[in-house]
């Protein structure tokens, strides 16, 4: 089932190109997740990496974005962008 990024309130400003079409729920996406103070990371981030206190980066299935949206430990979600080589 496609994931409508526009429906995710915790998602930090996705680019217009990301909003243009829904993500397939099986697609892998790189995320940066900010957690509330002293909150443990959700299970879908268990293979992620803490890059600062309360900030975890991970690659997850797009379907897990819905779970992050409803998780009270999650403060915000950002989709990581691939950098273009020059």
C-alpha positions in Angstrom: 0.0 0.0 0.0 1.5 3.4 -1.0 2.6 5.8 1.8 1.2 9.4 1.4 4.0 11.6 2.8 1.8 14.6 3.0 -0.3 12.8 5.7 2.7 12.5 8.0 2.6 15.4 10.5 6.0 14.6 12.1 7.8 14.6 8.7 10.0 17.6 8.4 9.4 19.5 5.1 9.8 17.0 2.4 10.8 18.3 -1.0 8.1 18.8 -3.7 9.6 16.0 -5.7 9.2 13.6 -2.7 5.5 14.6 -2.3 4.8 14.2 -6.1 3.9 10.6 -5.8 3.3 8.1 -2.9 6.1 5.8 -1.8 5.7 2.1 -2.2 5.6 0.7 1.4 8.3 -1.8 0.7 10.8 0.8 -0.6 13.8 1.4 1.7 14.3 5.0 2.8 17.0 6.7 4.8 15.6 8.6 7.8 16.9 10.9 10.5 14.7 10.6 13.6 14.7 13.1 16.5 13.4 11.5 19.8 12.0 13.2 22.8 14.4 13.5 25.8 15.4 10.1 27.3 13.1 8.2 25.0 14.3 4.8 23.7 14.3 4.5 19.9 11.4 2.5 18.3 12.1 -1.1 17.2 12.3 -0.2 13.5 15.4 1.9 14.3 17.2 -0.9 16.1 19.8 -1.2 13.3 20.2 2.5 13.1 23.0 4.6 14.4 22.8 7.3 17.0 24.6 10.4 15.6 23.9 12.7 18.6 21.9 12.4 21.8 18.3 11.8 20.8 19.0 11.6 17.1 19.1 8.3 15.2 19.7 7.7 11.5 18.6 4.4 9.8 17.4 2.8 6.6 13.8 1.5 7.0 10.9 0.3 4.9 8.6 3.2 4.0 5.8 1.3 5.8 7.7 2.0 9.0 7.1 5.7 8.6 3.5 5.2 9.7 4.7 3.5 12.9 7.2 6.4 13.6 4.4 8.9 13.0 2.3 7.3 15.8 5.2 6.5 18.2 5.1 8.9 21.2 8.9 8.7 21.5 9.4 10.3 18.1 9.6 14.1 17.9 10.2 14.5 14.2 11.3 12.5 11.1 13.4 13.7 8.2 14.0 11.8 4.9 17.7 11.8 4.1 18.5 13.2 0.6 21.2 11.6 -1.6 23.9 14.1 -2.4 24.6 14.6 -6.1 28.2 14.3 -7.2 29.6 17.3 -9.1 
